[in-house]
């Protein structure tokens, strides 16, 4: 979000939950080592009915625009908005990239295959756990070409419940067995 308070631009976004409430929303891919901006896209609202603004579509457009589709073995670090099991599967199968990011746990009772394996803890359950409590789950996924990769989801209790998602093309070294 780029802070902008004037009325000249029509695509100024209002996000009341963010520290910058009024501004220009920009989707960006940066190099994690150098911090160099590789590509960006300014969000100007819903352009037409065929333009998909889901997190998966935004990541696909940014990767294509940056010319990174031929490079395999990269790691994509994301925040809560982008991180999902669906994106992790897509990035690994399409580009050979792994993904690392925080993810929002939900309290949905109806589960889908692309949801994380942990529900959001209730206030009573969270308060009954000590700080530092954690759980892990590993999902073994087979690609179309017969190769296997793993999606690991970890949740722990800090001041609140935190969830983390990670993909890996080899088995995890922490002694977890995956069947």
N, C-alpha and C positions, 0 to 999 in steps of 0.2 A: 504494500500500500504506500503510495506517495501522497503525502499530505497536500491537500488542495482545498481551499475554502471558497474560491470565487464561483461565479455563476456563468462564466463564459463558455466553459466546456459542458456539454450536455450529458456526458457519461461519467460524471462524478458519482461514486458509490457511497452509500451510508451503511456502515457496519457498526451497530451500537455496542457489540461485545468486544471490539478491538480498541487498543489504546489510541490509534489514529482512526477517528470515527468517520471523517469525511476525506475522500481522496480518490486517486486514480488507481484502480486495481491493475496490477501487472503480473503476468505469469513469466517466470524466469528460469533458465538453466544456467548454472554457474559451475566453474571448475572448483572442486573442493580443496585442491592444493593451493592454487594461486588466487582464487577468488575472482578470476576474470569472467565477465559476463559473456556467455557463448551465444545466447539467443533470448529474445523476450517477445512477449505478445501483450499488447494493451487490451484489456477487456473493455469493450465499448457497448456492452449489453447484448441481448439476444439479437443477432444479425438477421437470421432467417430461420425457418423451421427445420432446415436440413443441417444446420450447424449444431453439433452436439457439444455442450460445455461440461460434460462429466469429467471427472478427474482423469479417467483413462484416456479419453479423447484429447484432453489438453496435453497430457504427457506425450502422446503419440505425435501430435502436431509439433510440439517443441523439439522432440528428438529428430523428426523429419526435417524441420527447418534448420536445425543446427548441423545437419549432415552427419549425424552420428550413427546411422543405421548400419553401416558396414563394420563398425567397431564392436567386437564381442568382448565379454569379460569385464565390463565396466560395472561400477556400483552406483546406484541411484539412492541418494539420501533424501528422504521426504519428511513432511510434517503430517499432522493429523488429517488435513484436508485430502491429501493424495493417497495416503497409505491404505491399502486394502489387500485382501487375499487375491481378489480378481486382478488387480494391477500387478501383484507379484508374479502370478502365473503368466500373465500376458507379456510382461517385460522379459521373463526368462525364456519363454517359448518363442517369442517373436525376435528378440535381439540378443539373447544370451546374457542378459544383464541380471545382476542380483539387486535386491532392494533392501534397504534398512530404514526403519522409521517408526515413530510412535504412532499408535492407533487408538481410536476411541472405542472403549468397550460399551456395549449396549445392554439394555435390560429387556431386549426382545425375547419373547417366549417362542415365537415361530422362527426357526433357524433355517438358513440356506447353506449351500455348500461353500459359498464365498464369504461367510461370516467368520469372525475369529472364534476360537473354541471356548472363550471365557465370557461369562456374563458379568455385567457390572455388579459389584458387591453392594448389598444394601448397607445402610448406615450402621445398623446393629452388628452385622457381620464384619464390616470393616473396622469398627471400633473394638471388636473382640480380638482382633489380630494384632500381634506385635509389629512394630516397625521393622522392616527387613524381610517379612514373610514373602515368599514367592512361589509361583507354580509355573511349569513349563509344559508345552505340548509341541509335538513335532508331527508334521504331516508329510508323508512320502508321496510324491507326485510323479507319474510317469508321463513323459512327453510323447508326441506322435511318433518320434523316431526310436522309441524304446529306451531312452536314457532316463535315469532317475535323478530327481533333485528333491531337496527338503525345504519346507517352510516351517520355521520355528516361531512360536509365539510365546512370549514370557509376560507374566503379569506379577507385579509386586506391590506391596503397600509401603508408601512413603507417607507424606502428609495426606495424600489421597491415593487412589488406585491408579497405577500407571501400567500401560500395556505397550509392548514393543514387538515388532514383526521383522523377521529376517529370513532371507532365502539363501541357500547354499547349495552348491552342486556336488559336494561330497558330504559324507556323514559327519555328524557333530562329534567332537572329541570329549564331551563331558560325560560319557558313559551311558547315554540314552540309547535304548534299543528301539528300533522302528520296525514294525511288522507290517 
